[in-house]
């Protein structure tokens, strides 16, 4: 990994061991100058990894100032592995990150997801209702089902049917290179089939049934130039507000921000961390 002095962040590489997974996942732990009680766990988006992106580095730089330590890690959808990822594996991956945090001495956690990481932390907390998870941060929670329908247009029905046929014939690993990532037929169905859990998680026109089960504080934010938004982002925020059962929900829009909040990383992260400092 290339780095410059501006990119350099003091931390420690850790092997993240997941049960029944032969090879450990890569993780990077960034404690503060004085150890804090709460650990922020970063869950990257589709095809991302534990270190790439200026947004992720900004979280690692700023956490200490707001009373948090940080852990960022590769999940099984990192980089090119996304093509064949099983979305449901995210629960075990996040559980392993929490277990690593407990071994490091932490008993309080915040789960931060960016993009598909939002779906992953939401599914995890909906299923586990982990009492040590004190808040969720949803950075750019996009609607995969709506994106597929928008981007494929009239081809959506064809590709959905084709992917279902491939899976039925035992050819679910066949790559379908028609979207922003190369997905296997099985992986494509996970985001594009209205019946799949992943597609339902942030289907803003749907029930958001997993999201509704979460009671801990939730912070969500989107950029006003979000390229994956299929409706105005403030409207998306109001839908989340109307459907949440959280004891403490807050949404804000980042003016001029895109999916990665490029050019707005420092201010966006500081705003989110101020909210966490006051609410966790």
C-alpha positions as a Markdown table, in Angstrom:
| # | Residue | x | y | z |
|---|---|---|---|---|
| 1 | Unk | 0.0 | 0.0 | 0.0 |
| 2 | Unk | 1.5 | 3.3 | -1.1 |
| 3 | Unk | 1.3 | 6.2 | 1.4 |
| 4 | Unk | 2.5 | 9.7 | 1.8 |
| 5 | Unk | 3.2 | 11.6 | 5.0 |
| 6 | Unk | -0.3 | 13.1 | 4.7 |
| 7 | Unk | -1.8 | 9.7 | 4.5 |
| 8 | Unk | 0.2 | 8.1 | 7.3 |
| 9 | Unk | -1.9 | 6.9 | 10.3 |
| 10 | Unk | -0.4 | 5.3 | 13.3 |
| 11 | Unk | -2.1 | 1.9 | 14.0 |
| 12 | Unk | -1.6 | -1.8 | 14.1 |
| 13 | Unk | -2.4 | -4.5 | 11.5 |
| 14 | Unk | -4.4 | -7.3 | 13.0 |
| 15 | Unk | -5.6 | -10.7 | 11.6 |
| 16 | Unk | -9.3 | -11.0 | 12.0 |
| 17 | Unk | -10.2 | -14.6 | 12.5 |
| 18 | Unk | -13.7 | -15.7 | 11.4 |
| 19 | Unk | -15.0 | -19.1 | 12.4 |
| 20 | Unk | -14.9 | -21.7 | 9.5 |
| 21 | Unk | -12.9 | -19.2 | 7.4 |
| 22 | Unk | -9.4 | -20.6 | 6.7 |
| 23 | Unk | -7.7 | -17.3 | 5.9 |
| 24 | Unk | -8.1 | -14.4 | 8.4 |
| 25 | Unk | -9.4 | -11.1 | 7.2 |
| 26 | Unk | -7.1 | -8.0 | 7.3 |
| 27 | Unk | -7.9 | -5.4 | 10.0 |
| 28 | Unk | -6.3 | -2.1 | 11.1 |
| 29 | Unk | -6.6 | -0.9 | 14.7 |
| 30 | Unk | -6.1 | 2.8 | 15.5 |
| 31 | Unk | -6.2 | 3.5 | 19.2 |
| 32 | Unk | -6.1 | 7.1 | 20.5 |
| 33 | Unk | -3.1 | 8.6 | 22.3 |
| 34 | Unk | -5.0 | 7.6 | 25.4 |
| 35 | Unk | -7.2 | 4.5 | 25.0 |
| 36 | Unk | -10.9 | 5.3 | 24.8 |
| 37 | Unk | -13.7 | 3.2 | 26.1 |
| 38 | Unk | -15.6 | 3.0 | 22.8 |
| 39 | Unk | -14.5 | 1.4 | 19.5 |
| 40 | Unk | -15.8 | 2.6 | 16.1 |
| 41 | Unk | -15.8 | -0.3 | 13.7 |
| 42 | Unk | -15.8 | 0.7 | 10.0 |
| 43 | Unk | -17.5 | -1.6 | 7.4 |
| 44 | Unk | -16.6 | -0.7 | 3.9 |
| 45 | Unk | -18.8 | -0.7 | 0.9 |
| 46 | Unk | -19.2 | -3.0 | -2.2 |
| 47 | Unk | -15.8 | -3.8 | -3.6 |
| 48 | Unk | -14.0 | -1.6 | -1.1 |
| 49 | Unk | -11.3 | -2.5 | 1.4 |
| 50 | Unk | -10.2 | -1.6 | 4.9 |
| 51 | Unk | -7.8 | 1.3 | 3.9 |
| 52 | Unk | -8.8 | 2.8 | 0.5 |
| 53 | Unk | -10.7 | 6.1 | 0.3 |
| 54 | Unk | -10.1 | 9.5 | 1.7 |
| 55 | Unk | -13.3 | 9.3 | 3.7 |
| 56 | Unk | -12.2 | 6.2 | 5.6 |
| 57 | Unk | -8.8 | 7.8 | 6.4 |
| 58 | Unk | -10.6 | 10.9 | 7.7 |
| 59 | Unk | -12.5 | 8.7 | 10.2 |
| 60 | Unk | -9.3 | 7.2 | 11.4 |
| 61 | Unk | -7.6 | 10.6 | 11.8 |
| 62 | Unk | -10.5 | 12.3 | 13.7 |
| 63 | Unk | -11.8 | 9.6 | 16.0 |
| 64 | Unk | -9.3 | 10.2 | 18.8 |
| 65 | Unk | -10.3 | 13.9 | 19.0 |
| 66 | Unk | -13.9 | 12.9 | 19.7 |
| 67 | Unk | -13.2 | 10.2 | 22.2 |
| 68 | Unk | -13.3 | 7.1 | 20.0 |
| 69 | Unk | -10.8 | 4.5 | 18.9 |
| 70 | Unk | -11.2 | 2.9 | 15.5 |
| 71 | Unk | -11.0 | -0.5 | 13.8 |
| 72 | Unk | -11.4 | -0.9 | 10.0 |
| 73 | Unk | -11.3 | -4.3 | 8.3 |
| 74 | Unk | -11.8 | -6.2 | 5.1 |
| 75 | Unk | -15.0 | -8.1 | 4.9 |
| 76 | Unk | -15.6 | -11.0 | 2.4 |
| 77 | Unk | -16.9 | -8.6 | -0.2 |
| 78 | Unk | -13.6 | -6.6 | -0.5 |
| 79 | Unk | -12.1 | -5.8 | -3.8 |
| 80 | Unk | -12.8 | -8.3 | -6.6 |
| 81 | Unk | -14.2 | -10.8 | -4.1 |
| 82 | Unk | -17.5 | -8.9 | -4.3 |
| 83 | Unk | -18.4 | -10.9 | -7.5 |
| 84 | Unk | -19.0 | -14.1 | -5.5 |
| 85 | Unk | -19.7 | -12.8 | -2.1 |
| 86 | Unk | -22.5 | -14.2 | 0.0 |
| 87 | Unk | -24.1 | -11.2 | 1.6 |
| 88 | Unk | -25.2 | -13.1 | 4.7 |
| 89 | Unk | -21.6 | -13.8 | 5.6 |
| 90 | Unk | -21.4 | -10.2 | 6.8 |
| 91 | Unk | -23.0 | -11.2 | 10.1 |
| 92 | Unk | -20.1 | -13.5 | 10.9 |
| 93 | Unk | -17.6 | -10.9 | 9.7 |
| 94 | Unk | -18.9 | -8.2 | 11.9 |
| 95 | Unk | -19.2 | -10.6 | 14.8 |
| 96 | Unk | -15.5 | -11.4 | 14.4 |
| 97 | Unk | -14.7 | -7.6 | 14.4 |
| 98 | Unk | -16.6 | -7.2 | 17.6 |
| 99 | Unk | -14.9 | -10.2 | 19.2 |
| 100 | Unk | -11.5 | -8.7 | 18.2 |
| 101 | Unk | -12.6 | -5.5 | 19.9 |
| 102 | Unk | -13.5 | -7.3 | 23.1 |
| 103 | Unk | -10.1 | -9.0 | 23.1 |
| 104 | Unk | -8.6 | -5.5 | 22.9 |
| 105 | Unk | -10.5 | -4.5 | 26.0 |
| 106 | Unk | -13.5 | -2.6 | 24.5 |
| 107 | Unk | -17.1 | -3.1 | 25.8 |
| 108 | Unk | -18.8 | -0.3 | 23.8 |
| 109 | Unk | -19.0 | -0.2 | 20.0 |
| 110 | Unk | -20.3 | 2.0 | 17.2 |
| 111 | Unk | -20.9 | 0.3 | 13.8 |
| 112 | Unk | -20.2 | 2.5 | 10.8 |
| 113 | Unk | -21.2 | 1.4 | 7.4 |
| 114 | Unk | -20.5 | 3.1 | 4.1 |
| 115 | Unk | -22.7 | 2.3 | 1.0 |
| 116 | Unk | -23.3 | -1.5 | 1.2 |
| 117 | Unk | -21.7 | -1.4 | 4.6 |
| 118 | Unk | -25.0 | 0.2 | 5.7 |
| 119 | Unk | -26.9 | -2.9 | 4.7 |
| 120 | Unk | -24.4 | -5.0 | 6.5 |
| 121 | Unk | -24.4 | -3.3 | 9.8 |
| 122 | Unk | -28.2 | -3.0 | 9.7 |
| 123 | Unk | -28.7 | -6.7 | 9.0 |
| 124 | Unk | -26.2 | -7.5 | 11.8 |
| 125 | Unk | -27.9 | -5.4 | 14.4 |
| 126 | Unk | -31.4 | -6.4 | 13.3 |
| 127 | Unk | -30.5 | -10.0 | 13.8 |
| 128 | Unk | -28.3 | -9.8 | 16.9 |
| 129 | Unk | -29.6 | -6.7 | 18.8 |
| 130 | Unk | -26.2 | -6.6 | 20.4 |
| 131 | Unk | -26.4 | -4.5 | 23.6 |
| 132 | Unk | -22.8 | -3.4 | 23.3 |
| 133 | Unk | -23.5 | -1.7 | 20.0 |
| 134 | Unk | -24.4 | 1.8 | 21.2 |
| 135 | Unk | -25.1 | 3.3 | 17.7 |
| 136 | Unk | -25.2 | 2.8 | 14.0 |
| 137 | Unk | -23.8 | 5.3 | 11.5 |
| 138 | Unk | -25.2 | 4.9 | 8.0 |
| 139 | Unk | -23.0 | 6.8 | 5.4 |
| 140 | Unk | -24.7 | 6.9 | 2.0 |
| 141 | Unk | -27.4 | 4.2 | 2.5 |
| 142 | Unk | -28.4 | 3.6 | -1.1 |
| 143 | Unk | -31.3 | 1.5 | -2.5 |
| 144 | Unk | -29.7 | -1.3 | -4.5 |
| 145 | Unk | -33.0 | -2.5 | -5.9 |
| 146 | Unk | -34.0 | 0.9 | -7.2 |
| 147 | Unk | -30.5 | 1.4 | -8.7 |
| 148 | Unk | -30.7 | -1.9 | -10.6 |
| 149 | Unk | -34.1 | -1.0 | -12.0 |
| 150 | Unk | -33.0 | 2.5 | -12.9 |
| 151 | Unk | -29.6 | 1.6 | -14.5 |
| 152 | Unk | -30.9 | -1.5 | -16.4 |
| 153 | Unk | -34.2 | 0.0 | -17.5 |
| 154 | Unk | -36.1 | -2.3 | -19.7 |
| 155 | Unk | -33.3 | -4.9 | -19.5 |
| 156 | Unk | -33.9 | -5.3 | -15.7 |
| 157 | Unk | -36.6 | -8.0 | -16.1 |
| 158 | Unk | -34.5 | -9.9 | -18.7 |
| 159 | Unk | -31.4 | -10.0 | -16.4 |
| 160 | Unk | -33.4 | -10.9 | -13.4 |
| 161 | Unk | -35.0 | -13.9 | -15.1 |
| 162 | Unk | -31.7 | -14.9 | -16.7 |
| 163 | Unk | -29.9 | -14.8 | -13.3 |
| 164 | Unk | -32.6 | -16.9 | -11.7 |
| 165 | Unk | -32.3 | -19.5 | -14.5 |
| 166 | Unk | -28.5 | -19.7 | -14.1 |
| 167 | Unk | -28.8 | -20.2 | -10.3 |
| 168 | Unk | -31.5 | -22.8 | -10.8 |
| 169 | Unk | -29.2 | -24.7 | -13.2 |
| 170 | Unk | -26.4 | -24.6 | -10.7 |
| 171 | Unk | -24.5 | -21.9 | -12.6 |
| 172 | Unk | -24.8 | -19.2 | -10.0 |
| 173 | Unk | -21.1 | -18.3 | -10.3 |
| 174 | Unk | -21.5 | -17.1 | -13.9 |
| 175 | Unk | -20.4 | -13.5 | -14.2 |
| 176 | Unk | -22.9 | -10.9 | -15.5 |
| 177 | Unk | -20.9 | -7.8 | -16.5 |
| 178 | Unk | -23.7 | -5.4 | -17.1 |
| 179 | Unk | -23.6 | -3.1 | -14.0 |
| 180 | Unk | -21.0 | -1.0 | -12.2 |
| 181 | Unk | -19.4 | -4.1 | -10.7 |
| 182 | Unk | -19.0 | -7.6 | -12.2 |
| 183 | Unk | -21.4 | -9.8 | -10.3 |
| 184 | Unk | -22.0 | -13.5 | -10.4 |
| 185 | Unk | -25.6 | -14.4 | -11.1 |
| 186 | Unk | -26.1 | -15.3 | -7.5 |
| 187 | Unk | -24.6 | -12.0 | -6.2 |
| 188 | Unk | -26.7 | -10.0 | -8.7 |
| 189 | Unk | -29.9 | -11.6 | -7.4 |
| 190 | Unk | -28.9 | -10.6 | -3.9 |
| 191 | Unk | -29.1 | -6.9 | -4.8 |
| 192 | Unk | -31.7 | -7.0 | -7.6 |
| 193 | Unk | -34.3 | -9.6 | -6.6 |
| 194 | Unk | -37.1 | -8.0 | -4.6 |
| 195 | Unk | -37.4 | -11.2 | -2.6 |
| 196 | Unk | -33.8 | -11.1 | -1.3 |
| 197 | Unk | -32.9 | -9.7 | 2.1 |
| 198 | Unk | -30.1 | -7.5 | 0.8 |
| 199 | Unk | -32.4 | -5.9 | -1.8 |
| 200 | Unk | -35.1 | -5.2 | 0.9 |
| 201 | Unk | -32.8 | -3.7 | 3.5 |
| 202 | Unk | -32.9 | -0.2 | 2.0 |
| 203 | Unk | -35.7 | -0.5 | -0.5 |
| 204 | Unk | -37.1 | 3.0 | 0.4 |
| 205 | Unk | -40.4 | 2.1 | -1.2 |
| 206 | Unk | -40.7 | -1.1 | 1.0 |
| 207 | Unk | -41.3 | -1.8 | 4.6 |
| 208 | Unk | -37.6 | -1.4 | 5.8 |
| 209 | Unk | -38.5 | -4.2 | 8.2 |
| 210 | Unk | -35.0 | -4.9 | 9.4 |
| 211 | Unk | -34.2 | -1.2 | 9.8 |
| 212 | Unk | -37.4 | -0.8 | 11.9 |
| 213 | Unk | -36.3 | -3.4 | 14.5 |
| 214 | Unk | -33.2 | -1.4 | 15.6 |
| 215 | Unk | -33.6 | 0.6 | 18.8 |
| 216 | Unk | -30.1 | 2.0 | 19.4 |
| 217 | Unk | -29.3 | 5.5 | 18.2 |
| 218 | Unk | -28.9 | 5.8 | 14.4 |
| 219 | Unk | -27.2 | 8.6 | 12.4 |
| 220 | Unk | -27.7 | 8.6 | 8.6 |
| 221 | Unk | -26.4 | 11.0 | 6.0 |
| 222 | Unk | -26.3 | 11.4 | 2.2 |
| 223 | Unk | -24.7 | 13.8 | -0.2 |
| 224 | Unk | -27.0 | 16.0 | -2.3 |
| 225 | Unk | -25.1 | 14.9 | -5.4 |
| 226 | Unk | -25.4 | 11.2 | -4.4 |
| 227 | Unk | -25.0 | 9.5 | -7.8 |
| 228 | Unk | -26.8 | 6.3 | -6.6 |
| 229 | Unk | -29.8 | 8.2 | -5.2 |
| 230 | Unk | -33.0 | 7.4 | -7.1 |
| 231 | Unk | -35.0 | 10.1 | -5.4 |
| 232 | Unk | -34.1 | 13.4 | -3.6 |
| 233 | Unk | -31.8 | 12.6 | -0.6 |
| 234 | Unk | -33.8 | 14.7 | 1.8 |
| 235 | Unk | -36.8 | 12.6 | 0.9 |
| 236 | Unk | -34.8 | 9.5 | 1.6 |
| 237 | Unk | -34.0 | 10.9 | 5.0 |
| 238 | Unk | -37.6 | 11.6 | 5.8 |
| 239 | Unk | -38.5 | 8.0 | 4.8 |
| 240 | Unk | -35.9 | 6.7 | 7.3 |
| 241 | Unk | -37.2 | 9.1 | 9.9 |
| 242 | Unk | -40.8 | 8.0 | 9.4 |
| 243 | Unk | -40.0 | 4.2 | 9.5 |
| 244 | Unk | -37.4 | 4.1 | 12.3 |
| 245 | Unk | -38.2 | 2.8 | 15.8 |
| 246 | Unk | -34.8 | 4.0 | 17.1 |
| 247 | Unk | -34.8 | 5.8 | 20.4 |
| 248 | Unk | -32.7 | 8.5 | 18.8 |
| 249 | Unk | -32.5 | 9.0 | 15.0 |
| 250 | Unk | -30.8 | 11.9 | 13.2 |
| 251 | Unk | -30.3 | 12.6 | 9.4 |
| 252 | Unk | -28.4 | 15.2 | 7.6 |
| 253 | Unk | -27.6 | 16.0 | 4.0 |
| 254 | Unk | -24.1 | 17.0 | 2.9 |
| 255 | Unk | -24.5 | 19.8 | 0.4 |
| 256 | Unk | -22.5 | 19.0 | -2.7 |
| 257 | Unk | -21.4 | 15.6 | -1.5 |
| 258 | Unk | -21.3 | 12.6 | -3.8 |
| 259 | Unk | -21.3 | 8.9 | -2.8 |
| 260 | Unk | -17.8 | 9.1 | -1.3 |
| 261 | Unk | -18.3 | 12.7 | 0.0 |
| 262 | Unk | -15.3 | 13.8 | -2.0 |
| 263 | Unk | -14.1 | 17.2 | -1.1 |
| 264 | Unk | -16.3 | 17.2 | 2.0 |
| 265 | Unk | -14.7 | 14.4 | 4.0 |
| 266 | Unk | -13.3 | 16.5 | 6.9 |
| 267 | Unk | -16.4 | 18.5 | 7.6 |
| 268 | Unk | -18.7 | 15.5 | 7.2 |
| 269 | Unk | -16.8 | 13.2 | 9.5 |
| 270 | Unk | -16.4 | 16.0 | 12.1 |
| 271 | Unk | -20.2 | 16.6 | 12.0 |
| 272 | Unk | -20.9 | 12.9 | 12.4 |
| 273 | Unk | -18.4 | 12.5 | 15.3 |
| 274 | Unk | -19.8 | 15.5 | 17.1 |
| 275 | Unk | -23.2 | 13.8 | 17.0 |
| 276 | Unk | -21.7 | 10.5 | 18.3 |
| 277 | Unk | -19.9 | 12.4 | 21.1 |
| 278 | Unk | -23.2 | 13.9 | 22.2 |
| 279 | Unk | -25.4 | 10.8 | 21.8 |
| 280 | Unk | -23.3 | 7.7 | 22.6 |
